[in-house]
């Protein structure tokens, strides 16, 4: 998603997605799969600090998320563990959005 005043940030995310696609092709002969996990807003220590400084920000942020809440770090970790597992052995070159549905709806 292109966000105003964040062009470099947005471009770097696009580059990471491109790396995953290209490296999937480059590394297939070595049996290496490459995927990207794109988390949404997560309740990290930095997010907690941000919310403490900005009264009402959590309500504004959660309104953008279909699930109506910010992610827990363990929820992002679960997605990463899935992609690293044998259960995802035929998944390659993809971007997995772990964002509570923000990019899907």
N, C-alpha and C positions, 0 to 999 in steps of 0.2 A: 504494500500500500504506500503510495507516495504521500509523504507528509511534508507540509510547508516547513521551511527552515531546517530540514533534515536531509538535504540532498546527498551529502557525503555518506551519512548513515544508511540511507536507502540504497545508494549505489553499492556500498560494501555488502549489504545483504544480497543484492542481485548477483554480485560476484561470487559469493559463497554458493548460491544455487547453481550458478554456471559451473563452478569447480566440481560440484557433486555429479553433474551430468557428464562432464568431460572426463573426470577421473574414473567414473564407472566404466567408460569405454577403455581408457588407458590401462586400468588395473584388472580387467576381467580375466586376463590370462593367468594372473597370480591368485585368482579366487578371492579378491578383495572387493567387498561391496562398499559403496559410499552413498550415504543418505544425509539429509539435513533435517535437524529438528529446529523448528521455529516456535519458541514459546511465546505465549502472550504475556500479560502482566502477572508477575509472580511475587508472592509475599516473601521476598528476600530481606535481609537486614537493610539494604539500601532503600527498598520500597517502604519498609516500616519507618525509616527515618524521614523519607519524603512525606509520607502520610501524616507523621507527627508535626511536620512543619507547615502543612497545607490543610487546614480545617475544611472538611467537606469534600476533599479530593477523592476519597474512596468511593463515595456515592456517585460522583460524576464518572469515574472510571468504570465502575461496575455496571452503569447504565449502558455502556457500549458492548458488554459481554452478554451473550444470550443466557449463559448459566447464572448471571447475576452476582458473580463473585470473582475474586482474584484466585489464581492458582496457588496451590501449595507446592513447594519445591519437590516433594516426593512424587507429585503427579507428573512433573516433567521427567524426573529420573525414571519413572516406570516406562515412559515412552522410549527413552534412550535404551533401557534394558531390553525392551521388546526388539528394537532394531538390531541390537547386538546379539540377540539370541538366535538359535536355530529355527525358531518359529518364523523368523523373517528372512530365511535363507534365500528366498526368491524375490526379495524387495531390494531394488537398487536404483540409484539415480533419482530418488524421490525427495520431496520436501514434506515433512510431516508437521502440520500446524497443531500445536498443543496449546490452544488459545481459548477454549471454551466456546468455540464456534464463531469467533469474530470474523475470520476470513471466509467462512462458509456461507454466512447468511447476510 
